[in-house]
């Protein structure tokens, strides 16, 4: 398993299909949305979009915060 950014994957697909619009057409993703994902203007894509890109996310840690100090006593 190799860690890869969304931008890197979109760039790889652009090389494969020839252009961002061709990638969008092939994967049935709006080309404007794909552009925004590539350049970080949009983040946290849905699992469906990630699947279309051939990616998935792994949550590696969870942080818990105490809501009230008195709750810890």
Steps between C-alpha positions, in 0.01 A plus 500: 500500500647832391400835645406741220335840492183573306698741285758234414229255401319756284830587329567130437153464346556812288810338351300183432196668342666810351321779684304588810177519298562152361553366854179669614308356206640151552431498876171690473617779731435867427821644353475820707469299821794282395710813434411637843593169664832496317595848617370466854207738458273213601586239757343202670349338189228241547582132510335469156738758347798332666387163365474645149856629537613160622581632846379450853578671825632348816433666831804416705426671828211629700530780751259532787438827681350547840177699475483603863780495751258358757431198276851369569449485879 
